[in-house]
Amino acid sequence: NTGNGDIELGSTTGFSLGNVGTLTNGIPTGTSPTFGSGASGNLSIATANTSTLGGLFSLDIISSVITTLADCVATSAFNIDAEDQGKVLTFKVAYKAQTNPTNGNWSGTSSNSYGVAVWDATNSIFLGTAGQFNFTQSSGIGYCTGTFQTGITTASLRLMIYNVTASSGAITLRTDDWSCGPGGLAFGPAVTDWVAYTPTGVWTT
């Protein structure tokens, strides 16, 4: 689609910094997001060609200090097919906490450091999204996957990754293979990294 970025070209063309606006319980609820402006100066994006998540390049979302709530990285608007209007679509983003993972929150809740939002560029509204907080791995490579429903007149969308809560310091999220379209997803609960614990209880024989 015209307007889509191609990370594999080693370029950030097709992606822009912005701000999703008002957050309610970590979810964008305003009607005035900004694209290409409005993000704080500590946020930037760049392509990386070493230790990529897939292919020759990945896209880094870089916060040089504590992240600013509601700042985002957004795709350019892209068209959807008429057959996908009024339908449940899926999104998927590969990701890795590339630097300072302990500065982020990976709980899979509205306390998360990162979330996904979908902007209906045709009707100028955010679309309800399930799975938007599925950035749950502070180590290794994960997938953030979820679903949303388009309107019967939706013809153009923007996919965004935004700051849900402030990190405790500088952090870089490496991403790849941003995708959006029809298709089913097998859902389970959001699962975080392994946590050590000591079992307790009463043993009987």
C-alpha positions in Angstrom: 0.0 0.0 0.0 1.1 3.5 -0.7 2.5 5.1 2.4 3.8 1.9 4.0 7.4 2.0 5.3 9.8 -0.7 4.5 12.3 -1.3 7.2 14.3 -3.7 5.0 15.3 -0.7 2.8 17.3 0.6 5.8 15.1 3.7 6.0 12.6 5.2 8.5 10.5 6.6 5.6 6.9 5.6 6.2 7.2 6.1 10.0 6.8 9.3 12.0 7.0 10.4 15.6 3.9 11.8 17.2 1.6 11.8 20.2 -1.6 9.8 20.7 -3.1 12.5 23.0 -5.4 11.7 25.9 -4.9 8.4 27.7 -7.6 6.8 29.8 -6.5 3.7 31.8 -3.5 3.6 29.4 -5.7 3.6 26.3 -5.9 6.5 23.8 -9.3 8.1 23.9 -8.8 11.5 22.3 -9.6 12.6 18.8 -6.5 14.7 18.1 -3.3 12.6 17.8 -0.4 14.2 16.1 1.8 12.7 13.4 5.1 14.1 12.4 5.1 16.5 15.4 4.2 16.6 19.1 6.7 14.1 20.4 9.2 15.1 23.0 12.8 15.7 21.9 14.0 12.6 23.7 12.3 10.2 21.3 13.8 9.1 18.0 13.7 6.2 15.6 16.6 4.6 13.6 17.2 1.5 11.6 19.7 -1.1 12.8 21.6 -3.6 10.7 23.3 -5.6 13.4 21.5 -8.1 15.7 18.3 -7.6 13.7 15.1 -9.4 14.6 14.5 -10.5 11.1 16.0 -9.7 7.7 18.7 -7.0 7.1 17.3 -4.2 9.2 15.1 -3.6 12.3 13.5 -0.4 13.6 14.7 1.0 16.9 12.4 3.2 19.1 14.9 5.1 21.2 14.2 7.1 24.3 17.3 8.9 25.5 15.9 9.5 29.0 12.6 8.7 30.8 9.9 8.2 28.2 7.1 10.7 27.8 3.5 9.4 28.2 1.5 9.2 24.9 4.5 9.8 22.6 4.3 7.4 19.7 5.8 6.1 16.5 3.2 5.7 13.8 3.1 4.3 10.3 2.0 6.4 7.5 -1.7 5.9 6.6 -2.2 2.8 4.6 -5.3 1.6 2.7 -7.3 -1.6 3.5 -9.4 -3.6 1.1 -13.2 -3.1 0.9 -13.6 -6.7 2.1 -11.8 -5.8 5.4 -14.3 -3.0 6.3 -16.5 -3.8 9.3 -14.2 -6.8 10.1 -12.0 -8.0 12.9 -8.3 -7.6 11.7 -5.1 -8.6 13.4 -1.8 -6.7 14.1 1.6 -8.2 14.9 4.9 -6.6 15.8 8.1 -8.4 16.6 10.1 -6.7 19.4 13.0 -6.9 21.8 14.0 -4.8 24.7 17.3 -3.9 23.1 18.8 -1.7 25.8 18.0 -1.1 29.5 15.1 -3.6 29.7 14.9 -3.1 33.5 13.8 0.5 32.9 10.6 -0.7 31.3 7.4 -2.3 32.6 6.5 -5.6 30.9 3.5 -6.6 33.0 1.0 -6.9 30.1 -1.3 -4.4 31.8 -2.2 -0.8 31.6 1.0 -0.2 33.6 3.0 -1.4 30.6 5.7 0.8 29.1 4.5 0.2 25.5 1.2 -0.3 23.8 -0.3 -0.6 20.3 -3.0 1.7 19.0 -4.9 1.7 15.7 -6.1 5.0 14.2 -8.9 5.0 11.7 -7.6 7.7 9.4 -10.8 7.8 7.4 -13.1 8.6 10.3 -10.5 10.2 12.6 -11.1 7.9 15.6 -9.1 5.3 17.5 -10.4 1.8 17.0 -11.0 -0.5 20.1 -8.0 -2.8 20.4 -7.6 -6.1 22.2 -4.0 -7.2 23.1 -2.6 -3.7 22.9 -0.4 -4.3 26.0 1.1 -7.6 24.8 4.7 -6.3 25.1 5.5 -8.7 27.9 9.1 -9.9 27.4 12.0 -8.0 28.9 14.4 -10.6 27.4 14.6 -12.4 24.1 12.4 -11.7 21.1 8.7 -11.6 21.4 5.6 -10.9 19.4 3.0 -8.3 20.3 -0.2 -9.5 18.7 -3.9 -8.4 19.0 -7.1 -7.6 17.2 -9.3 -4.7 16.4 -12.5 -4.1 14.4 -12.7 -1.7 11.5 -15.8 0.4 10.8 -18.0 -0.2 7.7 -16.5 3.0 6.1 -12.9 2.5 7.3 -10.6 2.8 4.3 -7.3 3.9 5.8 -5.4 3.1 9.0 -2.3 4.0 11.0 -0.6 1.5 13.3 1.2 3.0 16.3 3.4 2.0 19.2 3.0 4.5 22.1 4.3 5.1 25.6 1.7 3.9 28.1 3.6 4.8 31.2 6.9 6.5 31.8 10.0 4.3 31.9 12.4 4.7 34.8 15.2 5.8 32.4 16.6 5.5 28.9 15.3 2.5 26.9 15.4 1.2 23.3 12.7 -1.0 21.9 13.8 -2.9 18.7 10.9 -3.8 16.4 10.4 -5.5 13.1 7.8 -7.0 10.8 5.0 -4.6 11.6 1.9 -6.1 10.0 -1.8 -5.6 10.0 -4.6 -7.5 8.1 -7.1 -10.3 8.2 -6.3 -13.6 9.8 -6.9 -15.5 13.0 -4.7 -15.4 16.1 -4.5 -18.1 18.8 -4.8 -16.1 22.1 -3.7 -17.0 25.6 -3.0 -14.9 28.7 -0.3 -12.3 28.5 2.8 -14.2 29.9 5.8 -12.4 31.4 9.3 -13.5 31.9 10.0 -16.4 34.3 10.1 -15.4 38.0 11.9 -17.4 40.7 9.8 -18.4 43.7 9.9 -20.8 46.6 7.0 -23.2 46.9 5.2 -23.3 50.2 2.6 -25.6 51.6 1.9 -28.6 53.9 3.1 -32.0 52.7 1.3 -35.2 53.7 2.0 -38.8 53.1 
